[in-house]
Structure formats: structure tokens, C-alpha cells
Amino acid sequence: METIRKYFKDLSEKQLQQLEALGELYRDWNAKINVISRKDIDNLYLHHILHSLAIAKSIRFKPGTKVLDFGTGGGFPGIPLAILFPETQFKLIDGTGKKIHVANEVAHAIGLENCFPTHLRAEDEKGLFDFVVSRAVMPLPDLIKIARKNIAKTSRNALPNGFITLKGGNIEGEIHPFRHIVDVTPLDSYFNDPWFKEKYIIYVPA
């Protein structure tokens, strides 16, 4: 939690309590249903929660914004973002039912009222959203091809509606088709831990 406090200094007491609760909840659920690598659960706050919250460093969602978390797994980045933006609606979808079960249980346990984990393949999602967010689910061109239908036409945020993805490693091939419009920010410009080197937040307007 100290890692989160270091980079997000204006959190309310409720937000701090919700973020604090994630540690034990995910540890308990991960022992039953493997949603995070067992070797990685000790790095939950750095590798999963803070990584998810990098999106909050690039955009402050306005109240009423609708966000689709594409391939959320056990709830990342959607659950940490829903804690930070209580007036934004987050729909979390994943094709693996047991992972969505964990996300639902965690969201319910911390009292998130703006977070809706749903067992659904992305191809079957019919709703419209301001942004689609994801964490390394699939190659960017494939994600955009599937989810472009879900981006609403009218923008309400400073950043035009589009796709915000978290990626690592060599991303040149993935971003090349969007090279004239893509915006890439290295995460180590936000967070100084060495784990964030060669990790990026990628924004592509719809």
C-alpha cells in the first residue's frame, strides 16, 4: 500500500480502505482460483494494482464516463480504476467465468457500486463506451478490430474517445498500423520502480 500512497496522495479514507482490502481478498481468492500467478501474488500492489492505476496518470475520467475493461481477468485494470473514479461506470468483461466470479466477489466485498464484472466474450459485447481499457490481452490491432464497435461517437473527456492499453516489451509491430495517431508513454515516466522499464501506456483515438 505504501507504493500506492507514494504516487496517489489525494485518496480519500474510503479509497485507501478499499485498496488496502484488495491485498487479503486477492490472496484468499487466488488460493482457490488462480487469477494471478502464484509466484506473483506477493507483488500484487506493484505489478497489478499500481500498474492498473497508470491509466489514472494519463486521464482523469469525468463523472458519467463509461469504460469497458476488455479481458479483465480477475479485475485488472477495472477494479483499481473503479476505486479511483467512483463516478465513472466500469463494465469488466472476460470469457473465463471463474475469473469474472473472483472480480464480482472482490468488487462486492469492498462495496464498489460502479463496477460490473460480466462473463462475456468481447465479440458479444453490444454496449457503447467512451473508452476501452485493457492490460496486454491481445495484439493491439486485434483488440481494436473487435472493440471498435463499442466506442461511442460523442466524447465527454479532454481525451477523445478511444483505446487505452497497458503493454510491455517490443511494441513497435503493434503500434505501427496506428503510427500517425498513437500516443505512447513509458510507465517509468510515472513510476520510478525498475519493474516499469519497457512498459507503456498506449492511447489510440477511435
Biotite code that builds the C-alpha atoms (Angstrom):
import biotite.structure as struc

atoms = struc.array([
    struc.Atom([0.000, 0.000, 0.000], chain_id="A", res_id=1, res_name="MET", atom_name="CA", element="C"),
    struc.Atom([2.889, 2.397, 0.619], chain_id="A", res_id=2, res_name="GLU", atom_name="CA", element="C"),
    struc.Atom([3.651, 2.120, -3.090], chain_id="A", res_id=3, res_name="THR", atom_name="CA", element="C"),
    struc.Atom([0.142, 3.351, -3.913], chain_id="A", res_id=4, res_name="ILE", atom_name="CA", element="C"),
    struc.Atom([0.259, 6.169, -1.358], chain_id="A", res_id=5, res_name="ARG", atom_name="CA", element="C"),
    struc.Atom([3.591, 7.317, -2.796], chain_id="A", res_id=6, res_name="LYS", atom_name="CA", element="C"),
    struc.Atom([2.098, 8.052, -6.213], chain_id="A", res_id=7, res_name="TYR", atom_name="CA", element="C"),
    struc.Atom([-1.520, 8.884, -5.312], chain_id="A", res_id=8, res_name="PHE", atom_name="CA", element="C"),
    struc.Atom([-1.511, 11.338, -2.441], chain_id="A", res_id=9, res_name="LYS", atom_name="CA", element="C"),
    struc.Atom([-5.094, 12.662, -2.639], chain_id="A", res_id=10, res_name="ASP", atom_name="CA", element="C"),
    struc.Atom([-7.022, 9.439, -1.967], chain_id="A", res_id=11, res_name="LEU", atom_name="CA", element="C"),
    struc.Atom([-9.964, 9.525, 0.426], chain_id="A", res_id=12, res_name="SER", atom_name="CA", element="C"),
    struc.Atom([-10.118, 7.332, 3.516], chain_id="A", res_id=13, res_name="GLU", atom_name="CA", element="C"),
    struc.Atom([-12.690, 5.126, 1.768], chain_id="A", res_id=14, res_name="LYS", atom_name="CA", element="C"),
    struc.Atom([-10.455, 4.686, -1.280], chain_id="A", res_id=15, res_name="GLN", atom_name="CA", element="C"),
    struc.Atom([-7.487, 3.812, 0.919], chain_id="A", res_id=16, res_name="LEU", atom_name="CA", element="C"),
    struc.Atom([-9.564, 1.235, 2.798], chain_id="A", res_id=17, res_name="GLN", atom_name="CA", element="C"),
    struc.Atom([-10.817, -0.296, -0.442], chain_id="A", res_id=18, res_name="GLN", atom_name="CA", element="C"),
    struc.Atom([-7.318, -0.526, -1.900], chain_id="A", res_id=19, res_name="LEU", atom_name="CA", element="C"),
    struc.Atom([-5.978, -1.931, 1.376], chain_id="A", res_id=20, res_name="GLU", atom_name="CA", element="C"),
    struc.Atom([-8.646, -4.652, 1.355], chain_id="A", res_id=21, res_name="ALA", atom_name="CA", element="C"),
    struc.Atom([-7.594, -5.882, -2.090], chain_id="A", res_id=22, res_name="LEU", atom_name="CA", element="C"),
    struc.Atom([-4.440, -7.492, -0.704], chain_id="A", res_id=23, res_name="GLY", atom_name="CA", element="C"),
    struc.Atom([-6.163, -10.033, 1.527], chain_id="A", res_id=24, res_name="GLU", atom_name="CA", element="C"),
    struc.Atom([-9.099, -10.568, -0.831], chain_id="A", res_id=25, res_name="LEU", atom_name="CA", element="C"),
    struc.Atom([-6.940, -11.441, -3.811], chain_id="A", res_id=26, res_name="TYR", atom_name="CA", element="C"),
    struc.Atom([-4.629, -13.583, -1.703], chain_id="A", res_id=27, res_name="ARG", atom_name="CA", element="C"),
    struc.Atom([-7.635, -15.577, -0.402], chain_id="A", res_id=28, res_name="ASP", atom_name="CA", element="C"),
    struc.Atom([-9.288, -15.947, -3.800], chain_id="A", res_id=29, res_name="TRP", atom_name="CA", element="C"),
    struc.Atom([-6.046, -16.752, -5.562], chain_id="A", res_id=30, res_name="ASN", atom_name="CA", element="C"),
    struc.Atom([-5.576, -19.737, -3.269], chain_id="A", res_id=31, res_name="ALA", atom_name="CA", element="C"),
    struc.Atom([-8.889, -21.126, -4.624], chain_id="A", res_id=32, res_name="LYS", atom_name="CA", element="C"),
    struc.Atom([-8.895, -19.840, -8.210], chain_id="A", res_id=33, res_name="ILE", atom_name="CA", element="C"),
    struc.Atom([-5.614, -18.949, -9.863], chain_id="A", res_id=34, res_name="ASN", atom_name="CA", element="C"),
    struc.Atom([-6.235, -15.485, -11.335], chain_id="A", res_id=35, res_name="VAL", atom_name="CA", element="C"),
    struc.Atom([-2.741, -14.161, -10.633], chain_id="A", res_id=36, res_name="ILE", atom_name="CA", element="C"),
    struc.Atom([0.435, -16.193, -10.945], chain_id="A", res_id=37, res_name="SER", atom_name="CA", element="C"),
    struc.Atom([1.067, -17.812, -7.559], chain_id="A", res_id=38, res_name="ARG", atom_name="CA", element="C"),
    struc.Atom([4.652, -16.557, -7.707], chain_id="A", res_id=39, res_name="LYS", atom_name="CA", element="C"),
    struc.Atom([3.416, -13.029, -8.385], chain_id="A", res_id=40, res_name="ASP", atom_name="CA", element="C"),
    struc.Atom([0.768, -12.625, -5.679], chain_id="A", res_id=41, res_name="ILE", atom_name="CA", element="C"),
    struc.Atom([3.346, -11.077, -3.321], chain_id="A", res_id=42, res_name="ASP", atom_name="CA", element="C"),
    struc.Atom([3.804, -8.323, -5.916], chain_id="A", res_id=43, res_name="ASN", atom_name="CA", element="C"),
    struc.Atom([0.069, -7.609, -6.180], chain_id="A", res_id=44, res_name="LEU", atom_name="CA", element="C"),
    struc.Atom([0.306, -3.903, -5.364], chain_id="A", res_id=45, res_name="TYR", atom_name="CA", element="C"),
    struc.Atom([3.241, -3.134, -7.659], chain_id="A", res_id=46, res_name="LEU", atom_name="CA", element="C"),
    struc.Atom([2.619, -5.445, -10.619], chain_id="A", res_id=47, res_name="HIS", atom_name="CA", element="C"),
    struc.Atom([-1.181, -5.376, -10.750], chain_id="A", res_id=48, res_name="HIS", atom_name="CA", element="C"),
    struc.Atom([-2.752, -2.528, -8.762], chain_id="A", res_id=49, res_name="ILE", atom_name="CA", element="C"),
    struc.Atom([-0.218, 0.241, -9.425], chain_id="A", res_id=50, res_name="LEU", atom_name="CA", element="C"),
    struc.Atom([0.195, -0.993, -12.992], chain_id="A", res_id=51, res_name="HIS", atom_name="CA", element="C"),
    struc.Atom([-3.579, -0.662, -13.480], chain_id="A", res_id=52, res_name="SER", atom_name="CA", element="C"),
    struc.Atom([-3.571, 2.810, -11.941], chain_id="A", res_id=53, res_name="LEU", atom_name="CA", element="C"),
    struc.Atom([-1.077, 4.047, -14.547], chain_id="A", res_id=54, res_name="ALA", atom_name="CA", element="C"),
    struc.Atom([-4.191, 4.782, -16.618], chain_id="A", res_id=55, res_name="ILE", atom_name="CA", element="C"),
    struc.Atom([-5.234, 7.300, -13.955], chain_id="A", res_id=56, res_name="ALA", atom_name="CA", element="C"),
    struc.Atom([-1.950, 9.145, -14.561], chain_id="A", res_id=57, res_name="LYS", atom_name="CA", element="C"),
    struc.Atom([-2.827, 9.679, -18.212], chain_id="A", res_id=58, res_name="SER", atom_name="CA", element="C"),
    struc.Atom([-6.515, 10.624, -17.890], chain_id="A", res_id=59, res_name="ILE", atom_name="CA", element="C"),
    struc.Atom([-8.901, 11.800, -15.183], chain_id="A", res_id=60, res_name="ARG", atom_name="CA", element="C"),
    struc.Atom([-12.242, 10.359, -16.212], chain_id="A", res_id=61, res_name="PHE", atom_name="CA", element="C"),
    struc.Atom([-15.090, 12.851, -15.888], chain_id="A", res_id=62, res_name="LYS", atom_name="CA", element="C"),
    struc.Atom([-18.201, 11.867, -13.900], chain_id="A", res_id=63, res_name="PRO", atom_name="CA", element="C"),
    struc.Atom([-20.557, 9.838, -16.064], chain_id="A", res_id=64, res_name="GLY", atom_name="CA", element="C"),
    struc.Atom([-17.809, 8.381, -18.259], chain_id="A", res_id=65, res_name="THR", atom_name="CA", element="C"),
    struc.Atom([-18.384, 4.767, -19.326], chain_id="A", res_id=66, res_name="LYS", atom_name="CA", element="C"),
    struc.Atom([-15.389, 2.439, -19.567], chain_id="A", res_id=67, res_name="VAL", atom_name="CA", element="C"),
    struc.Atom([-15.174, -1.128, -20.865], chain_id="A", res_id=68, res_name="LEU", atom_name="CA", element="C"),
    struc.Atom([-12.399, -3.255, -19.362], chain_id="A", res_id=69, res_name="ASP", atom_name="CA", element="C"),
    struc.Atom([-11.699, -5.747, -22.167], chain_id="A", res_id=70, res_name="PHE", atom_name="CA", element="C"),
    struc.Atom([-10.351, -9.102, -20.914], chain_id="A", res_id=71, res_name="GLY", atom_name="CA", element="C"),
    struc.Atom([-10.279, -8.081, -17.258], chain_id="A", res_id=72, res_name="THR", atom_name="CA", element="C"),
    struc.Atom([-9.205, -11.469, -15.856], chain_id="A", res_id=73, res_name="GLY", atom_name="CA", element="C"),
    struc.Atom([-9.649, -11.150, -12.093], chain_id="A", res_id=74, res_name="GLY", atom_name="CA", element="C"),
    struc.Atom([-10.428, -7.421, -12.307], chain_id="A", res_id=75, res_name="GLY", atom_name="CA", element="C"),
    struc.Atom([-7.448, -5.513, -13.711], chain_id="A", res_id=76, res_name="PHE", atom_name="CA", element="C"),
    struc.Atom([-7.300, -2.691, -14.554], chain_id="A", res_id=77, res_name="PRO", atom_name="CA", element="C"),
    struc.Atom([-11.032, -2.202, -13.893], chain_id="A", res_id=78, res_name="GLY", atom_name="CA", element="C"),
    struc.Atom([-11.302, -2.676, -10.118], chain_id="A", res_id=79, res_name="ILE", atom_name="CA", element="C"),
    struc.Atom([-8.417, -0.352, -9.106], chain_id="A", res_id=80, res_name="PRO", atom_name="CA", element="C"),
    struc.Atom([-9.699, 2.257, -11.580], chain_id="A", res_id=81, res_name="LEU", atom_name="CA", element="C"),
    struc.Atom([-13.269, 1.940, -10.272], chain_id="A", res_id=82, res_name="ALA", atom_name="CA", element="C"),
    struc.Atom([-11.944, 2.696, -6.773], chain_id="A", res_id=83, res_name="ILE", atom_name="CA", element="C"),
    struc.Atom([-10.176, 5.820, -8.031], chain_id="A", res_id=84, res_name="LEU", atom_name="CA", element="C"),
    struc.Atom([-13.107, 7.051, -10.141], chain_id="A", res_id=85, res_name="PHE", atom_name="CA", element="C"),
    struc.Atom([-16.320, 6.329, -8.180], chain_id="A", res_id=86, res_name="PRO", atom_name="CA", element="C"),
    struc.Atom([-18.425, 8.459, -10.553], chain_id="A", res_id=87, res_name="GLU", atom_name="CA", element="C"),
    struc.Atom([-17.291, 6.553, -13.647], chain_id="A", res_id=88, res_name="THR", atom_name="CA", element="C"),
    struc.Atom([-19.078, 3.365, -14.748], chain_id="A", res_id=89, res_name="GLN", atom_name="CA", element="C"),
    struc.Atom([-16.841, 0.359, -15.405], chain_id="A", res_id=90, res_name="PHE", atom_name="CA", element="C"),
    struc.Atom([-18.014, -2.792, -17.166], chain_id="A", res_id=91, res_name="LYS", atom_name="CA", element="C"),
    struc.Atom([-15.476, -5.605, -16.822], chain_id="A", res_id=92, res_name="LEU", atom_name="CA", element="C"),
    struc.Atom([-15.760, -8.452, -19.320], chain_id="A", res_id=93, res_name="ILE", atom_name="CA", element="C"),
    struc.Atom([-13.882, -11.723, -19.692], chain_id="A", res_id=94, res_name="ASP", atom_name="CA", element="C"),
    struc.Atom([-14.602, -15.019, -21.397], chain_id="A", res_id=95, res_name="GLY", atom_name="CA", element="C"),
    struc.Atom([-13.429, -17.050, -18.381], chain_id="A", res_id=96, res_name="THR", atom_name="CA", element="C"),
    struc.Atom([-16.271, -17.420, -15.911], chain_id="A", res_id=97, res_name="GLY", atom_name="CA", element="C"),
    struc.Atom([-14.196, -18.290, -12.839], chain_id="A", res_id=98, res_name="LYS", atom_name="CA", element="C"),
    struc.Atom([-12.107, -15.124, -13.226], chain_id="A", res_id=99, res_name="LYS", atom_name="CA", element="C"),
    struc.Atom([-15.237, -12.980, -13.501], chain_id="A", res_id=100, res_name="ILE", atom_name="CA", element="C"),
    struc.Atom([-16.551, -14.736, -10.378], chain_id="A", res_id=101, res_name="HIS", atom_name="CA", element="C"),
    struc.Atom([-13.474, -13.538, -8.473], chain_id="A", res_id=102, res_name="VAL", atom_name="CA", element="C"),
    struc.Atom([-13.831, -9.987, -9.832], chain_id="A", res_id=103, res_name="ALA", atom_name="CA", element="C"),
    struc.Atom([-17.511, -9.944, -8.780], chain_id="A", res_id=104, res_name="ASN", atom_name="CA", element="C"),
    struc.Atom([-16.735, -11.199, -5.290], chain_id="A", res_id=105, res_name="GLU", atom_name="CA", element="C"),
    struc.Atom([-13.906, -8.696, -4.785], chain_id="A", res_id=106, res_name="VAL", atom_name="CA", element="C"),
    struc.Atom([-15.986, -5.759, -6.079], chain_id="A", res_id=107, res_name="ALA", atom_name="CA", element="C"),
    struc.Atom([-18.882, -6.767, -3.813], chain_id="A", res_id=108, res_name="HIS", atom_name="CA", element="C"),
    struc.Atom([-16.635, -7.229, -0.768], chain_id="A", res_id=109, res_name="ALA", atom_name="CA", element="C"),
    struc.Atom([-15.266, -3.670, -0.967], chain_id="A", res_id=110, res_name="ILE", atom_name="CA", element="C"),
    struc.Atom([-18.628, -2.101, -1.814], chain_id="A", res_id=111, res_name="GLY", atom_name="CA", element="C"),
    struc.Atom([-17.919, -0.972, -5.368], chain_id="A", res_id=112, res_name="LEU", atom_name="CA", element="C"),
    struc.Atom([-21.180, 0.286, -6.865], chain_id="A", res_id=113, res_name="GLU", atom_name="CA", element="C"),
    struc.Atom([-19.751, 1.459, -10.196], chain_id="A", res_id=114, res_name="ASN", atom_name="CA", element="C"),
    struc.Atom([-18.133, -1.804, -11.285], chain_id="A", res_id=115, res_name="CYS", atom_name="CA", element="C"),
    struc.Atom([-19.960, -4.532, -13.222], chain_id="A", res_id=116, res_name="PHE", atom_name="CA", element="C"),
    struc.Atom([-17.952, -7.696, -13.939], chain_id="A", res_id=117, res_name="PRO", atom_name="CA", element="C"),
    struc.Atom([-19.719, -9.768, -16.619], chain_id="A", res_id=118, res_name="THR", atom_name="CA", element="C"),
    struc.Atom([-18.940, -13.177, -18.128], chain_id="A", res_id=119, res_name="HIS", atom_name="CA", element="C"),
    struc.Atom([-18.932, -12.266, -21.804], chain_id="A", res_id=120, res_name="LEU", atom_name="CA", element="C"),
    struc.Atom([-16.780, -12.630, -24.886], chain_id="A", res_id=121, res_name="ARG", atom_name="CA", element="C"),
    struc.Atom([-15.749, -9.281, -26.318], chain_id="A", res_id=122, res_name="ALA", atom_name="CA", element="C"),
    struc.Atom([-17.288, -10.164, -29.668], chain_id="A", res_id=123, res_name="GLU", atom_name="CA", element="C"),
    struc.Atom([-20.673, -10.377, -27.930], chain_id="A", res_id=124, res_name="ASP", atom_name="CA", element="C"),
    struc.Atom([-20.492, -7.030, -26.128], chain_id="A", res_id=125, res_name="GLU", atom_name="CA", element="C"),
    struc.Atom([-23.057, -4.678, -27.653], chain_id="A", res_id=126, res_name="LYS", atom_name="CA", element="C"),
    struc.Atom([-22.762, -1.605, -25.386], chain_id="A", res_id=127, res_name="GLY", atom_name="CA", element="C"),
    struc.Atom([-21.230, 1.784, -26.173], chain_id="A", res_id=128, res_name="LEU", atom_name="CA", element="C"),
    struc.Atom([-18.427, 3.237, -24.067], chain_id="A", res_id=129, res_name="PHE", atom_name="CA", element="C"),
    struc.Atom([-16.188, 6.291, -24.005], chain_id="A", res_id=130, res_name="ASP", atom_name="CA", element="C"),
    struc.Atom([-13.052, 4.192, -23.578], chain_id="A", res_id=131, res_name="PHE", atom_name="CA", element="C"),
    struc.Atom([-11.949, 0.589, -23.886], chain_id="A", res_id=132, res_name="VAL", atom_name="CA", element="C"),
    struc.Atom([-9.092, -0.246, -21.496], chain_id="A", res_id=133, res_name="VAL", atom_name="CA", element="C"),
    struc.Atom([-7.023, -3.426, -21.280], chain_id="A", res_id=134, res_name="SER", atom_name="CA", element="C"),
    struc.Atom([-3.850, -4.976, -19.927], chain_id="A", res_id=135, res_name="ARG", atom_name="CA", element="C"),
    struc.Atom([-1.893, -6.987, -22.520], chain_id="A", res_id=136, res_name="ALA", atom_name="CA", element="C"),
    struc.Atom([-4.914, -9.080, -23.552], chain_id="A", res_id=137, res_name="VAL", atom_name="CA", element="C"),
    struc.Atom([-4.095, -9.462, -27.247], chain_id="A", res_id=138, res_name="MET", atom_name="CA", element="C"),
    struc.Atom([-2.248, -7.606, -30.010], chain_id="A", res_id=139, res_name="PRO", atom_name="CA", element="C"),
    struc.Atom([-3.487, -4.039, -30.321], chain_id="A", res_id=140, res_name="LEU", atom_name="CA", element="C"),
    struc.Atom([-4.750, -4.318, -33.934], chain_id="A", res_id=141, res_name="PRO", atom_name="CA", element="C"),
    struc.Atom([-6.881, -7.348, -32.964], chain_id="A", res_id=142, res_name="ASP", atom_name="CA", element="C"),
    struc.Atom([-8.307, -5.605, -29.901], chain_id="A", res_id=143, res_name="LEU", atom_name="CA", element="C"),
    struc.Atom([-9.236, -2.514, -31.895], chain_id="A", res_id=144, res_name="ILE", atom_name="CA", element="C"),
    struc.Atom([-10.804, -4.597, -34.655], chain_id="A", res_id=145, res_name="LYS", atom_name="CA", element="C"),
    struc.Atom([-13.058, -6.387, -32.152], chain_id="A", res_id=146, res_name="ILE", atom_name="CA", element="C"),
    struc.Atom([-13.927, -3.447, -29.888], chain_id="A", res_id=147, res_name="ALA", atom_name="CA", element="C"),
    struc.Atom([-14.170, -0.505, -32.284], chain_id="A", res_id=148, res_name="ARG", atom_name="CA", element="C"),
    struc.Atom([-17.928, -1.170, -32.467], chain_id="A", res_id=149, res_name="LYS", atom_name="CA", element="C"),
    struc.Atom([-18.156, -0.386, -28.738], chain_id="A", res_id=150, res_name="ASN", atom_name="CA", element="C"),
    struc.Atom([-16.744, 3.153, -28.829], chain_id="A", res_id=151, res_name="ILE", atom_name="CA", element="C"),
    struc.Atom([-19.381, 5.901, -28.563], chain_id="A", res_id=152, res_name="ALA", atom_name="CA", element="C"),
    struc.Atom([-19.248, 8.681, -31.135], chain_id="A", res_id=153, res_name="LYS", atom_name="CA", element="C"),
    struc.Atom([-19.566, 11.662, -28.756], chain_id="A", res_id=154, res_name="THR", atom_name="CA", element="C"),
    struc.Atom([-16.638, 12.459, -26.444], chain_id="A", res_id=155, res_name="SER", atom_name="CA", element="C"),
    struc.Atom([-17.071, 13.968, -22.983], chain_id="A", res_id=156, res_name="ARG", atom_name="CA", element="C"),
    struc.Atom([-13.472, 13.908, -21.690], chain_id="A", res_id=157, res_name="ASN", atom_name="CA", element="C"),
    struc.Atom([-10.448, 16.041, -22.545], chain_id="A", res_id=158, res_name="ALA", atom_name="CA", element="C"),
    struc.Atom([-9.070, 12.971, -24.323], chain_id="A", res_id=159, res_name="LEU", atom_name="CA", element="C"),
    struc.Atom([-11.220, 11.927, -27.305], chain_id="A", res_id=160, res_name="PRO", atom_name="CA", element="C"),
    struc.Atom([-12.911, 8.523, -27.013], chain_id="A", res_id=161, res_name="ASN", atom_name="CA", element="C"),
    struc.Atom([-10.696, 5.573, -27.847], chain_id="A", res_id=162, res_name="GLY", atom_name="CA", element="C"),
    struc.Atom([-8.487, 2.752, -26.579], chain_id="A", res_id=163, res_name="PHE", atom_name="CA", element="C"),
    struc.Atom([-6.112, 2.849, -23.598], chain_id="A", res_id=164, res_name="ILE", atom_name="CA", element="C"),
    struc.Atom([-3.944, -0.241, -23.221], chain_id="A", res_id=165, res_name="THR", atom_name="CA", element="C"),
    struc.Atom([-1.064, -1.277, -20.979], chain_id="A", res_id=166, res_name="LEU", atom_name="CA", element="C"),
    struc.Atom([1.713, -3.130, -22.799], chain_id="A", res_id=167, res_name="LYS", atom_name="CA", element="C"),
    struc.Atom([5.293, -4.231, -22.256], chain_id="A", res_id=168, res_name="GLY", atom_name="CA", element="C"),
    struc.Atom([8.348, -5.195, -24.287], chain_id="A", res_id=169, res_name="GLY", atom_name="CA", element="C"),
    struc.Atom([8.725, -4.534, -28.002], chain_id="A", res_id=170, res_name="ASN", atom_name="CA", element="C"),
    struc.Atom([5.547, -2.783, -29.108], chain_id="A", res_id=171, res_name="ILE", atom_name="CA", element="C"),
    struc.Atom([6.724, -1.412, -32.472], chain_id="A", res_id=172, res_name="GLU", atom_name="CA", element="C"),
    struc.Atom([4.888, -4.000, -34.558], chain_id="A", res_id=173, res_name="GLY", atom_name="CA", element="C"),
    struc.Atom([1.619, -3.483, -32.686], chain_id="A", res_id=174, res_name="GLU", atom_name="CA", element="C"),
    struc.Atom([1.556, 0.288, -32.899], chain_id="A", res_id=175, res_name="ILE", atom_name="CA", element="C"),
    struc.Atom([2.833, 0.562, -36.491], chain_id="A", res_id=176, res_name="HIS", atom_name="CA", element="C"),
    struc.Atom([-0.648, 0.466, -38.091], chain_id="A", res_id=177, res_name="PRO", atom_name="CA", element="C"),
    struc.Atom([-1.621, 3.458, -35.900], chain_id="A", res_id=178, res_name="PHE", atom_name="CA", element="C"),
    struc.Atom([1.711, 5.308, -36.081], chain_id="A", res_id=179, res_name="ARG", atom_name="CA", element="C"),
    struc.Atom([0.144, 8.597, -37.210], chain_id="A", res_id=180, res_name="HIS", atom_name="CA", element="C"),
    struc.Atom([-2.362, 8.784, -34.349], chain_id="A", res_id=181, res_name="ILE", atom_name="CA", element="C"),
    struc.Atom([-0.982, 6.645, -31.492], chain_id="A", res_id=182, res_name="VAL", atom_name="CA", element="C"),
    struc.Atom([0.328, 8.169, -28.273], chain_id="A", res_id=183, res_name="ASP", atom_name="CA", element="C"),
    struc.Atom([2.840, 6.075, -26.291], chain_id="A", res_id=184, res_name="VAL", atom_name="CA", element="C"),
    struc.Atom([4.010, 6.972, -22.767], chain_id="A", res_id=185, res_name="THR", atom_name="CA", element="C"),
    struc.Atom([6.676, 4.946, -20.905], chain_id="A", res_id=186, res_name="PRO", atom_name="CA", element="C"),
    struc.Atom([5.402, 3.997, -17.448], chain_id="A", res_id=187, res_name="LEU", atom_name="CA", element="C"),
    struc.Atom([8.754, 4.807, -15.864], chain_id="A", res_id=188, res_name="ASP", atom_name="CA", element="C"),
    struc.Atom([7.913, 8.451, -16.538], chain_id="A", res_id=189, res_name="SER", atom_name="CA", element="C"),
    struc.Atom([5.178, 7.995, -13.880], chain_id="A", res_id=190, res_name="TYR", atom_name="CA", element="C"),
    struc.Atom([6.711, 5.401, -11.560], chain_id="A", res_id=191, res_name="PHE", atom_name="CA", element="C"),
    struc.Atom([10.389, 5.071, -10.711], chain_id="A", res_id=192, res_name="ASN", atom_name="CA", element="C"),
    struc.Atom([10.446, 1.373, -9.804], chain_id="A", res_id=193, res_name="ASP", atom_name="CA", element="C"),
    struc.Atom([12.674, -0.597, -12.239], chain_id="A", res_id=194, res_name="PRO", atom_name="CA", element="C"),
    struc.Atom([9.809, -3.055, -12.901], chain_id="A", res_id=195, res_name="TRP", atom_name="CA", element="C"),
    struc.Atom([8.138, -0.364, -15.034], chain_id="A", res_id=196, res_name="PHE", atom_name="CA", element="C"),
    struc.Atom([11.018, -0.088, -17.510], chain_id="A", res_id=197, res_name="LYS", atom_name="CA", element="C"),
    struc.Atom([9.953, -1.082, -21.026], chain_id="A", res_id=198, res_name="GLU", atom_name="CA", element="C"),
    struc.Atom([6.291, -0.904, -20.040], chain_id="A", res_id=199, res_name="LYS", atom_name="CA", element="C"),
    struc.Atom([3.976, 1.552, -21.741], chain_id="A", res_id=200, res_name="TYR", atom_name="CA", element="C"),
    struc.Atom([0.543, 3.075, -21.809], chain_id="A", res_id=201, res_name="ILE", atom_name="CA", element="C"),
    struc.Atom([-0.775, 3.286, -25.342], chain_id="A", res_id=202, res_name="ILE", atom_name="CA", element="C"),
    struc.Atom([-3.646, 5.524, -26.429], chain_id="A", res_id=203, res_name="TYR", atom_name="CA", element="C"),
    struc.Atom([-5.321, 5.254, -29.814], chain_id="A", res_id=204, res_name="VAL", atom_name="CA", element="C"),
    struc.Atom([-8.273, 7.530, -30.575], chain_id="A", res_id=205, res_name="PRO", atom_name="CA", element="C"),
    struc.Atom([-11.247, 5.741, -32.130], chain_id="A", res_id=206, res_name="ALA", atom_name="CA", element="C"),
])
